[in-house]
């Protein structure tokens, strides 16, 4: 394991390994990973994929049943599933599955728009979370 530098709240040393202080053994809180591995990401820049947040959110709200928001985010499989379920629901099951798919799209669109740019990027762009 790699040794990282962080100040221990108990003994004020700055070395820990595997989430524990090497001096006193206190379990240290996990700090979020810095986004240093991302090119051109600074304090004033938006995280990668943040520009898709508004477009995907609005499309999720307005066109959620068609899965357009999934295609915008690059989730082709999930987008096709939503589109096929919506079409088959209209044709064979009196539109009930289509309404459910539309509500899922609406909820996902609202979720996209209520997240910060960092949360959106971490969850849906870097984390590749396809559903909810």
DRENPA-3360 file (N, C-alpha, C; in nm, 2 decimals, always signed):
BEGIN
1 = XXXXXXXX = +0.08/-0.12/+0.00/+0.00/+0.00/+0.00/+0.09/+0.12/+0.00 ~ +0.03/+0.23/-0.05/+0.11/+0.35/-0.06/+0.08/+0.44/+0.06 ~ +0.19/+0.50/+0.11/+0.17/+0.59/+0.22/+0.13/+0.73/+0.17 ~ +0.03/+0.79/+0.23/-0.02/+0.92/+0.19/+0.00/+1.02/+0.31 ~ -0.01/+1.14/+0.28/+0.01/+1.24/+0.39/-0.12/+1.30/+0.42 ~ -0.16/+1.30/+0.55/-0.28/+1.36/+0.61/-0.25/+1.38/+0.75 ~ -0.30/+1.48/+0.81/-0.28/+1.50/+0.96/-0.38/+1.42/+1.04 ~ -0.32/+1.34/+1.13/-0.40/+1.26/+1.22/-0.47/+1.35/+1.33;
9 = XXXXXXXX = -0.60/+1.34/+1.35/-0.66/+1.43/+1.45/-0.62/+1.39/+1.59 ~ -0.57/+1.28/+1.62/-0.53/+1.23/+1.75/-0.39/+1.28/+1.79 ~ -0.30/+1.24/+1.71/-0.16/+1.26/+1.75/-0.09/+1.37/+1.66 ~ -0.15/+1.42/+1.56/-0.10/+1.53/+1.48/+0.02/+1.49/+1.39 ~ +0.04/+1.36/+1.37/+0.14/+1.32/+1.28/+0.08/+1.32/+1.14 ~ +0.16/+1.30/+1.04/+0.11/+1.32/+0.90/+0.13/+1.20/+0.81 ~ +0.15/+1.08/+0.87/+0.17/+0.96/+0.79/+0.06/+0.86/+0.83 ~ +0.01/+0.80/+0.73/-0.09/+0.69/+0.75/-0.07/+0.59/+0.63;
17 = XXXXXXXX = -0.11/+0.47/+0.66/-0.11/+0.37/+0.56/-0.23/+0.29/+0.57 ~ -0.30/+0.27/+0.46/-0.43/+0.19/+0.45/-0.54/+0.25/+0.54 ~ -0.54/+0.38/+0.55/-0.65/+0.45/+0.62/-0.63/+0.45/+0.77 ~ -0.51/+0.41/+0.82/-0.48/+0.42/+0.97/-0.35/+0.50/+0.99 ~ -0.35/+0.57/+1.10/-0.23/+0.65/+1.14/-0.12/+0.55/+1.17 ~ +0.00/+0.57/+1.12/+0.11/+0.48/+1.14/+0.17/+0.50/+1.28 ~ +0.14/+0.61/+1.35/+0.19/+0.64/+1.48/+0.10/+0.59/+1.59 ~ -0.03/+0.62/+1.59/-0.12/+0.58/+1.70/-0.23/+0.48/+1.66;
25 = XXXXXXXX = -0.25/+0.45/+1.53/-0.34/+0.35/+1.48/-0.48/+0.41/+1.46 ~ -0.51/+0.54/+1.48/-0.64/+0.60/+1.46/-0.68/+0.58/+1.31 ~ -0.81/+0.54/+1.29/-0.86/+0.53/+1.16/-0.89/+0.67/+1.11 ~ -0.84/+0.71/+1.00/-0.85/+0.84/+0.95/-0.97/+0.85/+0.85 ~ -1.03/+0.97/+0.85/-1.14/+0.99/+0.75/-1.09/+0.99/+0.61 ~ -1.17/+0.94/+0.52/-1.13/+0.93/+0.38/-1.16/+1.06/+0.31 ~ -1.06/+1.12/+0.25/-1.08/+1.25/+0.18/-1.11/+1.21/+0.04 ~ -1.19/+1.30/-0.03/-1.23/+1.27/-0.17/-1.10/+1.27/-0.25;
33 = XXXXXXXX = -1.10/+1.19/-0.36/-0.98/+1.19/-0.45/-0.97/+1.32/-0.52 ~ -0.85/+1.37/-0.53/-0.84/+1.50/-0.61/-0.85/+1.46/-0.76 ~ -0.90/+1.56/-0.83/-0.92/+1.54/-0.97/-0.80/+1.58/-1.05 ~ -0.68/+1.55/-1.00/-0.56/+1.59/-1.07/-0.53/+1.51/-1.20 ~ -0.59/+1.39/-1.21/-0.57/+1.31/-1.32/-0.65/+1.36/-1.45 ~ -0.73/+1.45/-1.43/-0.81/+1.51/-1.54/-0.74/+1.63/-1.60 ~ -0.72/+1.63/-1.73/-0.65/+1.74/-1.79/-0.74/+1.87/-1.78 ~ -0.68/+1.98/-1.76/-0.74/+2.11/-1.77/-0.85/+2.13/-1.66;
41 = XXXXXXXX = -0.84/+2.06/-1.55/-0.94/+2.07/-1.45/-0.88/+2.15/-1.33 ~ -0.93/+2.28/-1.32/-0.88/+2.36/-1.21/-0.99/+2.42/-1.13 ~ -0.96/+2.52/-1.05/-1.07/+2.57/-0.96/-1.18/+2.64/-1.04 ~ -1.15/+2.70/-1.15/-1.25/+2.77/-1.23/-1.31/+2.69/-1.34 ~ -1.25/+2.57/-1.37/-1.30/+2.49/-1.48/-1.42/+2.40/-1.43 ~ -1.50/+2.36/-1.52/-1.60/+2.26/-1.49/-1.55/+2.12/-1.50 ~ -1.60/+2.03/-1.42/-1.55/+1.89/-1.43/-1.59/+1.83/-1.57 ~ -1.52/+1.73/-1.61/-1.56/+1.67/-1.74/-1.70/+1.62/-1.75;
49 = XXXXXXXX = -1.77/+1.65/-1.86/-1.91/+1.61/-1.88/-2.01/+1.70/-1.81 ~ -1.97/+1.80/-1.74/-2.07/+1.88/-1.67/-2.15/+1.96/-1.77 ~ -2.10/+1.98/-1.89/-2.17/+2.05/-2.00/-2.30/+1.97/-2.05 ~ -2.30/+1.85/-2.02/-2.41/+1.76/-2.06/-2.52/+1.76/-1.96 ~ -2.50/+1.81/-1.84/-2.60/+1.81/-1.73/-2.73/+1.87/-1.77 ~ -2.73/+1.99/-1.81/-2.85/+2.06/-1.84/-2.93/+2.00/-1.96 ~ -2.85/+1.97/-2.06/-2.92/+1.91/-2.18/-2.98/+1.77/-2.15 ~ -2.90/+1.69/-2.08/-2.95/+1.56/-2.04/-3.07/+1.57/-1.94;
57 = XXXXXXXX = -3.07/+1.67/-1.85/-3.17/+1.69/-1.75/-3.30/+1.73/-1.82 ~ -3.29/+1.83/-1.91/-3.41/+1.88/-1.98/-3.47/+1.77/-2.07 ~ -3.38/+1.70/-2.14/-3.43/+1.59/-2.23/-3.49/+1.47/-2.14 ~ -3.44/+1.45/-2.03/-3.50/+1.35/-1.94/-3.64/+1.39/-1.90 ~ -3.66/+1.52/-1.87/-3.79/+1.57/-1.83/-3.89/+1.57/-1.94 ~ -3.84/+1.62/-2.06/-3.94/+1.63/-2.17/-3.95/+1.51/-2.26 ~ -3.84/+1.43/-2.27/-3.84/+1.32/-2.37/-3.80/+1.19/-2.29 ~ -3.83/+1.18/-2.17/-3.77/+1.07/-2.08/-3.81/+0.93/-2.13;
65 = XXXXXXXX = -3.93/+0.92/-2.18/-3.97/+0.78/-2.23/-3.89/+0.73/-2.35 ~ -3.84/+0.82/-2.42/-3.76/+0.78/-2.54/-3.62/+0.75/-2.51 ~ -3.57/+0.78/-2.39/-3.44/+0.75/-2.35/-3.33/+0.85/-2.41 ~ -3.37/+0.96/-2.45/-3.28/+1.06/-2.52/-3.17/+1.10/-2.42 ~ -3.20/+1.12/-2.30/-3.10/+1.16/-2.20/-3.00/+1.05/-2.18 ~ -3.03/+0.93/-2.20/-2.93/+0.82/-2.18/-2.83/+0.83/-2.30 ~ -2.89/+0.85/-2.42/-2.80/+0.86/-2.54/-2.71/+0.98/-2.53 ~ -2.75/+1.09/-2.47/-2.67/+1.21/-2.45/-2.55/+1.18/-2.36;
73 = XXXXXXXX = -2.57/+1.10/-2.26/-2.47/+1.06/-2.16/-2.38/+0.95/-2.21 ~ -2.42/+0.89/-2.32/-2.34/+0.78/-2.38/-2.38/+0.64/-2.33 ~ -2.50/+0.63/-2.27/-2.55/+0.50/-2.22/-2.64/+0.44/-2.33 ~ -2.58/+0.39/-2.43/-2.66/+0.34/-2.55/-2.75/+0.23/-2.51 ~ -2.70/+0.13/-2.43/-2.78/+0.01/-2.39/-2.90/+0.06/-2.31 ~ -2.88/+0.14/-2.22/-2.99/+0.19/-2.13/-3.09/+0.27/-2.22 ~ -3.04/+0.35/-2.31/-3.13/+0.43/-2.40/-3.21/+0.34/-2.49 ~ -3.15/+0.24/-2.54/-3.23/+0.14/-2.63/-3.33/+0.07/-2.54;
81 = XXXXXXXX = -3.30/+0.03/-2.42/-3.39/-0.04/-2.33/-3.52/+0.05/-2.31 ~ -3.49/+0.18/-2.28/-3.60/+0.27/-2.25/-3.69/+0.29/-2.38 ~ -3.62/+0.31/-2.49/-3.70/+0.33/-2.61/-3.78/+0.21/-2.65 ~ -3.72/+0.09/-2.65/-3.79/-0.03/-2.68/-3.91/-0.05/-2.58 ~ -3.88/-0.04/-2.45/-3.99/-0.06/-2.36/-4.10/+0.04/-2.38 ~ -4.07/+0.17/-2.41/-4.17/+0.27/-2.44/-4.26/+0.23/-2.56 ~ -4.19/+0.19/-2.67/-4.26/+0.15/-2.79/-4.35/+0.03/-2.77 ~ -4.29/-0.07/-2.71/-4.37/-0.20/-2.69/-4.48/-0.18/-2.59;
89 = XXXXXXXX = -4.46/-0.09/-2.50/-4.57/-0.06/-2.40/-4.69/+0.01/-2.47 ~ -4.66/+0.10/-2.56/-4.76/+0.17/-2.64/-4.84/+0.07/-2.73 ~ -4.76/-0.02/-2.79/-4.82/-0.11/-2.89/-4.90/-0.22/-2.82 ~ -4.84/-0.29/-2.72/-4.90/-0.41/-2.67/-4.97/-0.40/-2.54 ~ -4.94/-0.30/-2.46/-4.99/-0.30/-2.32/-5.06/-0.17/-2.28 ~ -5.13/-0.11/-2.37/-5.22/+0.00/-2.35/-5.14/+0.12/-2.29 ~ -5.01/+0.13/-2.31/-4.93/+0.24/-2.26/-4.89/+0.25/-2.12 ~ -4.93/+0.15/-2.04/-4.89/+0.15/-1.90/-4.74/+0.14/-1.88;
97 = XXXXXXXX = -4.67/+0.05/-1.94/-4.52/+0.05/-1.93/-4.46/+0.18/-1.98 ~ -4.52/+0.24/-2.08/-4.47/+0.36/-2.14/-4.48/+0.48/-2.04 ~ -4.59/+0.48/-1.96/-4.60/+0.58/-1.86/-4.49/+0.56/-1.75 ~ -4.47/+0.44/-1.71/-4.36/+0.41/-1.61/-4.23/+0.46/-1.66 ~ -4.20/+0.42/-1.79/-4.07/+0.46/-1.85/-4.06/+0.62/-1.85 ~ -4.17/+0.68/-1.89/-4.17/+0.83/-1.89/-4.15/+0.89/-1.75 ~ -4.20/+0.83/-1.65/-4.18/+0.88/-1.51/-4.04/+0.85/-1.47 ~ -3.98/+0.74/-1.51/-3.84/+0.72/-1.48/-3.75/+0.83/-1.54;
105 = XXXXXXXX = -3.78/+0.86/-1.67/-3.71/+0.96/-1.74/-3.72/+1.10/-1.67 ~ -3.84/+1.13/-1.63/-3.87/+1.25/-1.55/-3.79/+1.26/-1.42 ~ -3.79/+1.15/-1.35/-3.72/+1.15/-1.22/-3.57/+1.16/-1.25 ~ -3.52/+1.09/-1.35/-3.37/+1.10/-1.38/-3.34/+1.24/-1.42 ~ -3.42/+1.31/-1.50/-3.39/+1.44/-1.55/-3.39/+1.54/-1.43 ~ -3.48/+1.52/-1.33/-3.48/+1.61/-1.22/-3.35/+1.58/-1.13 ~ -3.32/+1.46/-1.12/-3.20/+1.42/-1.04/-3.07/+1.48/-1.11 ~ -3.06/+1.48/-1.24/-2.95/+1.54/-1.31/-2.94/+1.69/-1.28;
113 = XXXXXXXX = -3.05/+1.76/-1.28/-3.05/+1.90/-1.27/-3.03/+1.95/-1.12 ~ -3.06/+1.86/-1.03/-3.04/+1.90/-0.89/-2.90/+1.87/-0.83 ~ -2.82/+1.80/-0.91/-2.69/+1.77/-0.86/-2.59/+1.88/-0.90 ~ -2.49/+1.90/-0.82/-2.38/+2.00/-0.86/-2.31/+1.94/-0.98 ~ -2.23/+2.03/-1.04/-2.15/+1.98/-1.16/-2.06/+1.87/-1.12 ~ -1.99/+1.88/-1.00/-1.90/+1.78/-0.95/-1.97/+1.65/-0.93 ~ -2.08/+1.66/-0.86/-2.16/+1.53/-0.83/-2.21/+1.47/-0.96 ~ -2.26/+1.55/-1.05/-2.30/+1.49/-1.18/-2.19/+1.42/-1.25;
121 = XXXXXXXX = -2.08/+1.49/-1.26/-1.96/+1.43/-1.33/-1.91/+1.31/-1.26 ~ -1.90/+1.31/-1.13/-1.85/+1.19/-1.06/-1.95/+1.07/-1.07 ~ -2.08/+1.10/-1.07/-2.18/+0.99/-1.07/-2.20/+0.94/-1.21 ~ -2.23/+1.03/-1.30/-2.28/+0.98/-1.43/-2.17/+0.98/-1.54 ~ -2.07/+1.06/-1.53/-1.97/+1.06/-1.64/-1.85/+0.97/-1.60 ~ -1.79/+0.99/-1.48/-1.68/+0.91/-1.44/-1.73/+0.78/-1.38 ~ -1.83/+0.78/-1.30/-1.88/+0.66/-1.23/-1.97/+0.57/-1.32 ~ -2.01/+0.63/-1.43/-2.09/+0.55/-1.53/-2.22/+0.48/-1.46;
129 = XXXX = -2.29/+0.56/-1.38/-2.41/+0.50/-1.32/-2.52/+0.52/-1.42 ~ -2.57/+0.41/-1.47/-2.67/+0.41/-1.58/-2.81/+0.43/-1.54 ~ -2.85/+0.39/-1.42/-2.99/+0.40/-1.37/-2.99/+0.47/-1.24 ~ -3.08/+0.56/-1.23/-3.11/+0.64/-1.11/-2.98/+0.68/-1.04;
% end
